[in-house]
Amino acid sequence: MFKGNKVLQPEDLDKINDIIEKLKVQTKALVILVVDDTGQLIANTESDPSIDPILLGTLTAGNFGATNELAKLIGEADFTLVLHEGNKENIHMLAIGECGILVVIFNNTTPIGLIRMYSQKTTKELLPILEKMQQEKEKKKTDLPSDEDLNNLFNW
């Protein structure tokens, strides 16, 4: 997964928000987030004010990272899905390729199979947008200033 600064265009953020809002309606989820592997929040739906999306994103990334280390211990490359079931609410976390994590918080009245089905469809829609964001980041990394630019910057 990618680290560091992301390059996300406003129209791409709008697309991401539209996609996760659609998922929220389809699943009646309480909260949906898209985060990167460092826990940086990329997008989230309107949610309960008692849930801090930035903290949730950070904890999700740590949880997902630890789970992937468990996968390696048993000979798997990684796990792409993490599910935590509670008495009232559940958290479903699904990798978006190598680009991020989709987090869905839902209550026990929604079948887990429904969440899994729509989440998988949603990650397929999000993947090209996040891959584009990752490519833009890589492109920026290779766009180094020329010698002339550096000379002008330092007045040499």
C-alpha positions in Angstrom: 0.0 0.0 0.0 1.1 3.6 -0.5 2.4 5.9 2.2 3.0 9.6 2.3 1.2 12.5 0.6 -1.6 11.6 -1.7 -2.7 13.5 -4.7 -6.5 13.5 -4.8 -8.3 15.7 -7.2 -11.7 17.3 -6.1 -13.6 15.4 -8.8 -12.1 12.1 -7.5 -13.1 12.9 -4.0 -16.6 13.6 -5.2 -16.7 10.2 -6.9 -15.4 8.4 -3.8 -18.0 10.2 -1.7 -20.8 9.3 -4.1 -19.7 5.6 -4.1 -19.6 5.3 -0.3 -22.9 7.2 0.1 -24.5 4.7 -2.3 -23.0 1.8 -0.2 -24.4 3.4 3.0 -27.9 3.5 1.5 -27.6 -0.1 0.1 -26.5 -1.6 3.4 -28.0 0.8 5.9 -24.5 1.1 7.4 -23.9 3.5 10.3 -20.5 4.8 9.2 -18.3 4.2 6.1 -14.7 5.3 5.7 -12.0 5.0 3.1 -8.5 5.1 4.6 -5.0 4.4 3.5 -2.6 1.9 5.2 -1.3 4.6 7.5 -4.8 5.4 8.7 -5.0 8.7 6.9 -8.7 9.4 6.3 -9.5 9.7 2.6 -13.3 10.0 2.8 -16.1 9.2 5.1 -19.9 9.4 5.3 -21.8 11.6 7.7 -21.8 9.7 11.0 -22.5 9.6 14.6 -20.6 12.6 16.2 -19.4 10.3 19.0 -17.3 8.3 16.4 -14.1 10.1 15.6 -13.3 9.1 12.0 -9.6 10.1 12.2 -9.1 7.9 15.3 -11.1 5.1 13.7 -9.0 5.3 10.5 -5.8 5.1 12.5 -7.0 2.1 14.6 -8.2 0.4 11.5 -4.9 0.7 9.8 -3.1 -0.7 12.8 -5.6 -3.6 13.1 -5.3 -4.4 9.4 -1.5 -4.3 9.6 -1.5 -6.7 12.6 -3.9 -9.0 10.9 -1.6 -9.1 7.8 1.3 -10.1 10.0 -0.8 -12.9 11.4 -1.5 -14.0 7.8 2.2 -14.2 7.2 2.7 -16.4 10.3 0.4 -19.0 8.8 1.9 -18.8 5.3 -0.7 -16.5 3.7 0.5 -13.4 1.7 -2.2 -11.3 3.5 -5.8 -11.2 4.6 -8.0 -8.9 2.6 -10.9 -8.9 5.0 -11.2 -8.3 8.7 -14.5 -8.6 10.5 -15.2 -7.7 14.2 -18.6 -8.8 15.5 -20.0 -7.0 18.6 -23.2 -7.4 20.6 -24.9 -4.5 18.8 -22.5 -3.3 16.0 -19.9 -4.8 13.7 -16.9 -3.5 11.8 -16.1 -4.9 8.3 -12.8 -3.9 6.8 -11.9 -4.8 3.3 -8.7 -4.1 1.4 -9.1 -1.9 -1.7 -6.3 -3.6 -3.7 -3.0 -2.3 -2.4 -4.4 1.3 -2.2 -6.5 1.5 0.9 -9.1 0.0 3.2 -12.9 0.3 3.1 -14.4 0.3 6.6 -18.1 -0.3 7.2 -19.7 -0.1 10.6 -23.2 -1.6 10.7 -25.6 -3.0 13.3 -26.8 -6.5 13.8 -30.0 -6.1 11.8 -28.0 -6.0 8.6 -26.8 -9.4 7.3 -23.1 -9.8 7.1 -23.4 -11.4 3.6 -25.1 -8.2 2.4 -22.3 -6.1 3.7 -19.7 -8.4 2.1 -21.4 -8.5 -1.3 -21.9 -4.7 -1.5 -18.4 -3.9 0.0 -16.7 -6.1 -2.6 -18.6 -4.3 -5.4 -17.7 -1.0 -3.9 -14.0 -1.8 -3.7 -14.0 -2.6 -7.4 -15.5 0.9 -8.0 -13.0 2.6 -5.7 -9.9 0.8 -6.9 -9.3 2.7 -10.2 -9.8 6.1 -8.4 -7.3 5.2 -5.6 -4.8 3.7 -8.2 -5.0 6.9 -10.1 -4.2 8.8 -6.8 -1.3 6.5 -6.2 0.0 7.0 -9.7 -0.2 10.8 -9.4 1.8 10.5 -6.1 4.5 8.4 -7.9 4.5 10.9 -10.8 5.1 13.8 -8.4 7.9 11.9 -6.7 9.8 11.6 -10.0 9.1 15.2 -11.1 12.4 16.6 -9.7 13.4 20.2 -10.3 15.9 20.7 -13.1 19.4 22.2 -12.5 18.2 25.5 -13.8 15.2 25.5 -11.4 17.6 24.8 -8.5 20.0 27.5 -9.6 17.1 30.0 -9.8 15.8 28.9 -6.4 19.1 29.4 -4.7 20.2 32.4 -6.8 23.4 30.7 -8.1 
